[in-house]
């Protein structure tokens, strides 16, 4: 497992945060067809399960929905779920490595992401900012952290904010083979939820790439 530091500002909050580190083999060893067969089977099951979907009933008491609401933000996983399930948005198939956490989010409503470890500078430090800290988000868009956010940084700067999303420097590229997936918790998330999410992530990875090397831990 690559080096991860738990800053006291985050440690004192007792919030579970999962990390799944994956080293993928060459793309020629991936079973992309089998992975997307799984994706479509999972989506079919979700459409059947949520045929009578009611947002308030499904997300009203969701700890992630409530956590984002404290920052006056809409929970992005809810938006993704509704877009794919009910608004005709296709499941993204440009990069199956990115599809792994996306499928986790749709099936568990747990927030995840992906970063390229080879594009990081030094160890990952998990911390809680006390103010808004600027950084370049995906596609080089200017964004910032939030006080009481859950964030990660390396020696060159911030690489993710739970509320604002991933940075531009360490987001994955088509050639990314050594990655990690953060699995975020909230103050109201039980550790077992993160443990289950890590197991599901590992299952999805192994469907895509049976020879992938995987390590996981809860911070």
C-alpha positions, 0 to 999 in steps of 0.5 A, spaced: 500 500 500 502 506 498 503 511 504 497 514 507 498 519 513 492 521 517 492 528 519 490 530 526 484 534 523 481 528 520 483 523 525 479 527 531 473 526 527 472 518 527 470 518 520 471 512 516 475 512 509 476 507 505 482 506 500 483 501 494 489 501 491 489 497 484 495 495 479 492 493 473 495 488 468 496 490 461 490 492 457 490 486 453 489 482 459 482 485 461 475 482 460 472 488 458 466 485 455 465 481 461 465 487 465 460 491 461 455 485 461 456 486 469 454 493 468 448 492 464 446 486 469 446 491 475 443 497 471 437 492 469 436 490 477 436 497 479 431 499 474 427 493 477 428 495 484 427 502 483 421 502 478 417 506 483 422 511 485 421 516 490 427 521 491 425 523 498 424 515 500 430 513 497 435 519 499 431 523 504 435 520 510 441 518 506 447 520 510 451 523 504 445 526 501 445 530 508 452 531 509 452 535 502 446 539 504 450 542 510 454 545 504 448 547 500 450 542 495 446 536 491 449 530 492 452 528 485 451 520 486 443 522 486 444 526 480 448 520 477 443 515 479 437 519 476 440 521 470 442 514 468 436 510 471 431 515 468 433 520 464 437 516 458 444 518 460 448 512 458 453 508 463 460 511 461 464 506 457 470 510 455 474 508 460 472 501 464 477 503 470 473 509 471 467 505 470 469 501 476 467 506 482 461 509 478 458 502 478 459 502 485 456 509 486 450 507 482 449 500 486 450 503 493 450 510 493 456 511 496 461 516 494 468 514 491 473 516 485 479 515 482 486 517 482 493 515 478 498 514 484 504 515 478 502 522 478 502 523 485 508 527 488 509 523 495 504 520 500 497 522 501 495 526 507 488 526 509 485 532 512 480 537 514 481 544 512 478 550 516 478 554 510 477 554 503 483 552 499 484 553 492 486 548 487 485 546 480 479 541 479 478 536 473 479 539 466 483 545 470 477 548 473 478 553 479 475 550 485 476 550 492 475 545 499 470 547 504 471 548 512 469 541 515 470 538 508 474 531 507 480 532 503 487 529 500 493 532 499 500 530 496 507 534 496 504 538 490 497 540 493 490 538 494 488 532 490 481 531 492 475 534 496 469 530 498 465 536 496 468 539 490 471 533 487 478 530 484 484 535 482 486 535 474 493 533 476 492 526 479 485 524 475 486 518 471 488 518 464 487 512 458 494 509 460 493 509 468 494 502 471 496 504 478 490 507 481 487 508 488 479 509 489 477 513 495 471 510 498 468 516 502 464 516 509 461 521 513 460 522 520 454 518 520 456 512 516 458 506 519 464 503 518 461 496 515 458 500 509 465 502 507 468 495 508 462 492 504 463 498 499 471 496 498 469 488 497 464 490 492 469 495 488 474 489 489 469 484 485 468 489 480 476 490 479 477 482 478 471 482 473 474 487 469 482 484 470 482 478 474 490 479 475 490 485 478 493 486 484 489 489 490 490 492 497 485 495 501 485 499 508 480 503 512 483 510 514 
